Amino acid sequence: MQIADQTVASFHYTLTDDSGQVIDSSEGREPLTYLHGSGQIVPGLEKVMAGRVAGDQFKVDVAPEEGYGVHHPELVQELPREAFQGVDDVQPGMQFQGHGPQGVINVTVTKVDGEKVHIDGNHPLAGQTLHFDIEVTDVRAASEEELAHGHVHGAGGHHH
């Protein structure tokens, strides 16, 4: 069976950056399982998964526009330390939720400089080309329940 909309696909992956540094991998874990066509993986990867079958192995480079987006400088800001009420020790790498014009936004603290806290609302991988090494392990038809809920159930998926 080929990967297409309304199929459930499972795959092992290694994701690296431009320098070959591993960012994430399913090595030593269960394969990633998703409902194809539901936007659960980055668009550029979902496009190249279409038509693949179990056993396929391939490499693909996904441009930022089809990955985690381009880097938006306006999402990088400097806030006063008092904006972090109730947090005693703000440190780089900490993540918070804030509210922006489009609703809730996740931000990461990038630097603490005295009374100034530098945050970035971009996804940590925004602006980066994603280099995937993929091995498709399984493809099956999605169940009616999975289609109705918009995600995978059972092993490797979501449980209610």
N, C-alpha and C positions, 0 to 999 in steps of 0.2 A: 504494500500500500504506500502511496506517495503522500508526503505532507501537503495538505491543502486546508482551506478553511473548514472548520468543524472537525478537524482531526486533532488528536492528542499526540504530541511528539515528545520524545525523551532524548536528551543528548548530553554527552560529556563535553566539557569545554575547558580551554585555557585562554585567558584574556591577558594580553600583554600590551605595554605602551610602546612608543616609538623606539625606545632604547632596548626593547626585549625584556624588560623587567615584568615579572608576573604580577598582575593586579589582582586577579581572582582565578580560581580553578575549581572544578568539581572533583579533582583527583582525591581519591580516598573517601569520597562521599557518593551518595546516590546521584544518578544523572539528574539534570534539571528537566522537569516535565512541565509543559505548558499547553494551553489551548490555542492552536494556530488561528490567526485572524482576530484575536481579541486584544491585541496590543499589550501583551504581558512581557514581551521582550522588546529590545530596541528595534525600531522600524527597519533599519538597514540589515540587521541580522534576520528578522522575520522574512524579509523579501527573498533572501538567498536560501532560506530553509525550504521555501515552496518547491515542490517537485522532488525533494530528496527522499531517499528510502533508508530503512534500517541498514546499517553497515557502511553507509557513505561516510567518508572522511574528507575534509577539505579545510582550507584556510580562507579567511575573508577579512578584508580591511573595511571598516565602517567609518565613513567621514563623520565629523561632529554633527553636521546637519541631520544625519540619520541615526545618530547615537544619542548622546546626552545633551545635545544642543551646542550652540556656539557660546563662547564666554561673553557675558554681558557686563561691561565695566560698571554700569549703574547699579548692579547688585552688590558691589563692593563698597562698604561704608565704614565710617568711623563713628562710634557712639560713645557717649559719656558712660563711665563705669556705673553711675547710679541707674542707668537703664536696666541693669541686671539685679534688681531688687531681690533679696533673699538668697543670692548666690554669693557665698563668702569668698571663694577663691576661683575666679574666672581664669581659665587656662586655654592656650591654643589647642585646637582639636575638639573642644567641647561643642556640642550642637544644641541649638535652641529652635523653638518655633516662634515666628513673629507674624505680624499681620501686615500685608501689603495691599496695594490696589486690587490685585486679583485674588485676594483671600490669604489663606495661611501659606507661609513660606518657611522653609527650613533653612537655617543659616549655620555656618561653621565659624567659630572664632579662629582667626588666622594669626593674631598678634595682640598682646596686651602691653601697652606702653603707658605706665603710670595710671592716670585717670582716663585714658583713652583705650577703647576696645575696638579692634578692627574685625569686621565680620564680612563673610562672603556668602551670598544667597544663591550662587551658582552651584549646580551639581558638582561634586569633586572631580568628575571626569568631563565636565563641559569644556569644549574647545579641543579635546584630544581625539585623535584617530584611534579607534579601537581595533586591535589585531586579535582575531579569534582563530583558534585551532579547534575544529569541531569534529565529533564522531557521533553520528545519529545511532541511537541504540534501539529505539522502538517507535513505531507509528501505528496508531489504532484509531478507529472511529470514536468520536466523543459520544458519551451517553446522552440521553434526552435531558437528564438532570444536570449534567455538566453544561450542556448548551443553554439551558434555562438560567443557570446561575452564572454563566460566563467564566467559569474556571474549572480546573481539574479536581476531581475527588479521588479519594483512595490513596494507595501507595504512591509516594512521590508528589502528591497533590495536596488538596485542602480537605480538611474534615470539618463537618458541621457538628 
